[in-house]
Amino acid sequence: MTTLFNRKTHARKQKRNKSNVFSGVFSNISWLPHFQKISPNKKHDNLTSFRGKFHLYTGEQLHWVEVTSRLAKTVILAILPWVLLCGGYGFLVSMLSSFGHLSIVNDIKVLPNVILSLNIVLSLLLVFRTNTAHERFWEGRKLWGAMVNTVRNLARGIRVIIEEREPEDRANKEAVARLVVAFSVAMKLHLRREPINAELAPLMSPLQYYQLQEVNHPPLEIALWIGEYLQHQYERQCVDVFQVAALHQLLDEMVNILGGCERILKTPVPLVYTITLKALLLTYFLVLPWELVSGLTWWTGPILAFIGFILFGIDEIGAEIEQPFGHDPNDLPLDAICNTMIRNIDDLVNNASCQVHLSKRPNGILKISALHNSSSQNKFARYGLKKQG
């Protein structure tokens, strides 16, 4: 009995020690509260709702009614004249039918077949139109996602890889890291066909900002400045040939992404396809009320307006998202994407370095302590190295 009791006591002690490992490990870390478990009482937006998806997409907190009205506003305003025209035309056909002026049309037996054929053709064309526009939109989003990753990698590489030999080297590295994100902001303005504005002023020197206003292609000019800096650091032997090649490859990737976005911008859907689709839509709505009026009478106008709202709305959505770099609510949130990159680079430039040290307590429990240091002069000390010479 005594042996069994001792075994149970020993097992309880081992279980208690295991439960205390993590509390002992993180007991001396000042930044632990940021990673603690979030209270279940805190409310979170449902990511399946309009409000949650819009917040995840743009970072704005709006009611679902405001989200719906903002996204639909531009489409509704664009198609409203067509919808009213369809409704008025349907009302006119109803009037003619009520006065008995459509008896000749009622005798045309081929009209239902024409309507059915137009239904099939329009359905296929609208599906093709929507899919083509969405492919362009999604390709633009993938390119900007790749830009975010490339900017982070290049700025991190400049910060970590390039050796600092002079006191001003740290300031130069920070300035070039800001130029990396300035490339993305200039690319956004270039795709929107907007001039250089105050968004770029905090990301570069006044002289560079002035020079950028005089060039025809600001993103390429910024890429040239970054490339010259990398080559200068190679000539100073602050990086070896493999490291500078890796950094140049990231810079080349940024320029390739710019070219991909320019391809979307300058290669719209063929105009003849758009004209053909519009002509078929108009023909469809000219013929449709003659078939509907016999059964709907005075409801022909409202029903025709509703059908016009659906079909013209689908066509307008495709026309809006096929150029995804503008300011429309349904376009890509380029401002939010650029602000994300700016915050990332600010964190990289301004935040202090943090080195985590492991030590072992006498009772065998690991202890972690965090050492914060923002000075570049303590580089060797932080990594436990001694500077030679």
C-alpha positions in Angstrom: 0.0 0.0 0.0 2.8 2.4 0.8 4.5 1.7 -2.5 1.3 2.3 -4.4 0.7 5.6 -2.5 4.3 6.8 -3.3 3.8 6.0 -7.0 0.6 8.0 -7.1 2.2 10.9 -5.3 5.2 10.9 -7.7 2.8 10.8 -10.7 0.9 13.9 -9.4 4.2 15.8 -8.9 5.3 15.0 -12.5 1.9 16.2 -13.8 2.1 19.4 -11.8 5.7 20.1 -13.0 4.6 19.6 -16.6 1.7 22.1 -16.2 4.2 24.7 -14.7 6.7 24.4 -17.6 5.1 26.9 -19.8 4.3 29.3 -17.0 8.0 29.2 -16.0 9.2 29.5 -19.6 7.3 32.8 -20.2 7.4 34.3 -16.8 10.0 36.9 -17.6 8.8 38.1 -21.0 7.3 41.6 -21.0 5.6 41.1 -24.4 3.7 38.0 -23.3 0.3 39.9 -22.8 0.1 40.5 -26.5 0.0 36.8 -27.2 -2.3 35.8 -24.4 -5.6 34.1 -25.1 -8.3 36.5 -26.3 -11.3 36.8 -24.0 -14.3 34.8 -25.4 -16.5 37.8 -24.5 -14.7 40.0 -27.1 -17.0 40.4 -30.1 -15.6 39.6 -33.6 -17.1 40.3 -37.0 -18.4 37.2 -38.7 -16.2 36.7 -41.7 -19.1 35.2 -43.6 -21.2 38.4 -43.3 -21.0 41.4 -45.6 -19.6 43.5 -42.8 -16.9 41.0 -41.9 -15.8 40.4 -45.5 -15.7 44.1 -46.3 -13.7 44.8 -43.1 -11.2 42.0 -44.0 -11.0 43.4 -47.5 -10.6 47.1 -46.9 -10.1 47.5 -43.2 -13.2 49.7 -42.8 -15.9 49.1 -40.2 -19.3 49.7 -41.8 -22.9 48.4 -41.3 -24.0 45.8 -43.8 -26.5 48.3 -45.3 -23.7 50.8 -45.9 -21.5 48.1 -47.4 -24.3 47.0 -49.8 -25.2 50.6 -50.8 -21.5 51.5 -51.4 -20.8 48.5 -53.6 -24.0 48.7 -55.5 -24.1 52.5 -55.9 -21.8 52.8 -58.9 -23.5 49.9 -60.7 -27.0 51.2 -60.1 -26.2 54.7 -61.2 -24.6 53.4 -64.4 -27.6 51.2 -65.4 -30.4 53.3 -64.1 -31.1 55.1 -67.4 -31.3 51.8 -69.2 -33.7 50.4 -66.6 -36.0 53.4 -66.9 -35.8 53.2 -70.6 -36.8 49.5 -70.5 -39.7 50.2 -68.1 -41.0 53.1 -70.2 -40.8 51.0 -73.4 -42.7 48.2 -71.7 -45.4 50.6 -70.6 -45.7 51.9 -74.1 -46.1 48.4 -75.5 -48.8 47.8 -72.8 -50.7 50.9 -74.0 -50.6 49.8 -77.6 -51.8 46.3 -76.6 -54.7 47.8 -74.6 -55.9 49.8 -77.6 -55.7 46.7 -79.9 -52.8 47.8 -82.1 -50.8 44.6 -81.6 -53.1 42.1 -83.3 -50.6 41.7 -86.1 -47.7 41.0 -83.7 -49.8 38.3 -81.9 -50.1 36.4 -85.2 -46.3 36.0 -85.5 -45.6 32.4 -84.5 -41.8 32.6 -84.8 -41.5 35.2 -82.0 -41.2 32.8 -79.1 -38.4 30.9 -80.8 -36.6 34.2 -81.4 -36.9 35.1 -77.7 -35.6 31.6 -76.7 -32.6 31.9 -79.1 -31.7 35.3 -77.7 -32.0 34.0 -74.2 -29.4 31.2 -74.8 -27.0 33.5 -76.7 -27.2 36.3 -74.1 -26.7 33.8 -71.2 -23.5 32.5 -72.8 -22.1 35.9 -73.6 -22.8 37.3 -70.2 -21.2 34.3 -68.5 -18.2 34.7 -70.7 -18.1 38.4 -70.1 -18.2 38.0 -66.3 -15.6 35.2 -66.2 -13.2 37.2 -68.4 -13.6 40.3 -66.2 -13.1 38.2 -63.0 -10.0 36.6 -64.4 -8.5 40.1 -64.9 -9.5 41.2 -61.5 -8.1 38.1 -59.8 -4.9 38.3 -61.7 -4.5 41.9 -60.6 -5.0 40.8 -57.0 -2.4 38.0 -57.3 0.1 40.5 -58.7 -0.4 42.9 -55.8 -0.2 40.0 -53.3 3.1 39.1 -54.8 4.2 42.7 -54.6 3.5 42.8 -50.8 5.6 39.7 -50.3 8.5 41.0 -52.5 8.6 44.3 -50.8 8.8 42.7 -47.4 11.5 40.3 -48.6 13.6 43.0 -50.3 13.3 45.4 -47.3 14.2 42.6 -44.9 17.2 41.6 -47.1 18.5 45.1 -47.2 18.2 45.4 -43.4 19.8 42.1 -42.6 22.3 41.3 -45.4 24.0 44.6 -46.1 26.9 45.2 -43.7 27.1 48.5 -41.8 30.6 50.0 -41.8 30.0 53.7 -41.3 27.6 55.4 -38.9 25.5 56.7 -41.7 25.0 53.2 -43.2 22.0 52.5 -41.0 20.3 55.7 -42.1 21.0 54.9 -45.8 19.5 51.4 -45.3 16.4 52.8 -43.7 16.0 55.4 -46.6 16.3 52.7 -49.2 13.8 50.5 -47.3 11.3 53.3 -47.6 12.1 53.6 -51.3 11.1 50.0 -51.7 7.6 50.7 -50.4 7.6 54.0 -52.4 7.9 51.9 -55.5 4.5 50.3 -54.7 2.8 53.7 -54.0 4.2 55.1 -57.2 3.0 52.0 -59.0 -0.5 52.5 -57.6 -0.5 56.2 -58.9 0.9 55.1 -62.2 -1.8 52.5 -62.7 -4.5 55.0 -61.8 -2.9 57.6 -64.3 -2.5 60.1 -61.4 0.4 62.5 -60.9 2.9 62.2 -58.1 1.3 63.5 -54.9 2.0 63.9 -51.2 1.7 60.2 -50.5 5.3 59.8 -51.6 6.8 62.8 -49.8 7.4 61.0 -46.4 9.0 58.0 -48.2 12.0 59.9 -49.8 14.1 63.0 -49.6 12.9 66.3 -51.0 15.3 66.2 -53.9 14.1 62.7 -54.9 10.5 63.8 -54.6 11.3 66.8 -56.9 13.1 64.6 -59.4 10.2 62.1 -59.4 7.8 64.8 -60.6 9.9 65.4 -63.7 10.1 61.8 -65.0 7.6 59.9 -67.3 7.7 56.6 -65.4 8.1 57.2 -61.6 8.2 53.5 -60.5 11.1 52.7 -62.9 13.0 55.7 -61.6 12.7 54.5 -58.0 13.8 51.0 -59.1 16.8 52.6 -60.7 17.7 54.3 -57.4 17.4 51.0 -55.5 19.5 49.2 -58.0 22.2 51.8 -57.9 22.3 51.6 -54.1 22.7 47.8 -54.2 25.4 48.0 -56.8 27.2 50.6 -54.7 27.1 48.4 -51.7 28.6 45.5 -53.7 31.4 47.8 -54.9 32.1 48.7 -51.2 32.2 44.9 -50.5 29.3 45.2 -48.0 27.6 42.3 -49.8 29.1 39.4 -51.8 28.1 38.5 -55.3 25.5 35.9 -54.3 23.8 38.3 -51.9 23.6 41.2 -54.3 22.3 38.8 -57.0 19.5 37.7 -54.7 18.6 41.3 -53.9 18.6 42.3 -57.5 16.4 39.3 -58.3 13.8 40.6 -55.8 14.0 44.1 -57.4 13.6 42.5 -60.9 10.5 40.7 -59.5 9.0 44.0 -58.5 9.5 45.4 -62.0 8.0 42.2 -63.5 4.9 42.7 -61.3 4.6 46.2 -62.5 4.7 44.9 -66.1 2.0 42.4 -65.4 -0.3 45.1 -64.0 0.4 47.3 -67.0 -0.6 44.4 -69.3 -4.0 44.3 -67.6 -4.4 48.1 -67.7 -3.5 48.5 -71.4 -5.1 45.4 -72.8 -8.9 45.8 -72.3 -11.5 43.4 -73.4 -11.8 43.8 -77.2 -14.2 46.7 -78.0 -16.0 44.8 -80.7 -17.1 42.2 -78.2 -18.5 44.9 -75.9 -20.4 46.5 -78.8 -21.8 43.2 -79.9 -23.0 42.4 -76.4 -24.7 45.8 -76.1 -26.4 45.4 -79.5 -27.8 42.0 -78.5 -29.1 43.3 -75.2 -30.9 46.1 -77.0 -32.4 43.8 -79.6 -33.5 41.4 -76.8 -35.3 44.2 -74.9 -36.9 45.5 -78.1 -38.4 42.1 -78.9 -39.2 40.8 -75.4 -42.2 42.9 -74.4 -44.1 41.9 -77.6 -44.0 38.4 -76.2 -44.8 39.2 -72.6 -47.6 41.7 -73.1 -50.2 39.2 -73.9 -49.9 37.5 -70.5 -48.7 40.4 -68.3 -50.7 43.3 -69.8 -49.9 46.4 -67.6 -47.2 44.5 -65.7 -45.0 44.4 -68.8 -43.3 47.6 -67.9 -42.2 46.7 -64.3 -41.2 43.2 -65.3 -39.2 44.4 -68.2 -37.5 47.0 -66.0 -36.6 44.2 -63.5 -35.1 42.0 -66.2 -33.2 45.0 -67.5 -31.8 45.6 -64.0 -30.5 42.1 -63.8 -29.0 41.8 -67.3 -27.6 45.3 -67.5 -26.3 45.0 -64.0 -24.3 41.8 -64.8 -22.8 43.6 -67.9 -21.9 46.7 -65.8 -20.3 44.6 -63.1 -18.1 43.0 -65.7 -17.2 46.3 -67.2 -16.3 47.7 -63.8 -14.0 44.9 -62.5 -12.2 44.4 -65.8 -10.1 47.4 -64.9 -9.4 46.7 -61.2 -7.0 49.5 -60.3 -9.3 52.5 -60.1 -11.2 54.1 -57.3 -14.6 52.3 -57.6 -15.7 50.4 -54.5 -15.6 47.2 -56.5 -12.0 47.7 -57.5 -9.0 46.4 -55.7 -8.3 48.2 -52.3 -4.9 49.5 -53.4 -4.9 52.2 -50.8 -5.3 49.6 -48.0 -2.6 47.3 -49.6 -0.1 50.2 -49.8 -0.9 51.2 -46.2 -0.2 47.7 -45.1 3.2 47.7 -46.8 4.0 51.2 -45.3 3.2 49.9 -41.8 5.4 46.8 -42.3 8.4 48.9 -43.4 7.9 51.3 -40.5 7.9 48.4 -38.1 11.1 47.1 -39.8 12.8 50.4 -39.6 11.7 51.8 -36.3 11.1 48.9 -34.0 13.9 47.7 -31.7 15.7 44.5 -32.2 14.7 41.6 -29.9 17.0 38.8 -29.0 15.6 35.9 -27.0 18.0 34.1 -24.6 17.4 30.6 -23.2 18.7 29.5 -19.8 18.0 26.6 -17.5 16.9 26.9 -14.0 18.2 24.6 -11.2 14.9 22.7 -11.2 15.3 21.8 -14.9 12.6 24.3 -16.2 13.7 26.4 -19.2 13.6 30.2 -18.7 13.2 32.6 -21.5 14.2 36.3 -21.2 13.9 39.0 -23.9 16.6 41.5 -24.5 15.6 44.6 -26.5 18.3 46.6 -28.2 17.9 49.2 -31.0 21.5 50.3 -31.4 23.4 49.0 -34.4 26.7 49.4 -32.5 25.9 46.4 -30.3 25.5 44.0 -33.2 28.4 41.8 -32.2 27.4 41.8 -28.5 23.8 40.8 -29.3 24.9 37.7 -31.0 27.6 36.8 -28.5 30.5 37.5 -30.8 33.7 39.5 -30.3 34.7 42.0 -32.9 38.1 41.2 -34.3 40.8 43.9 -34.5 
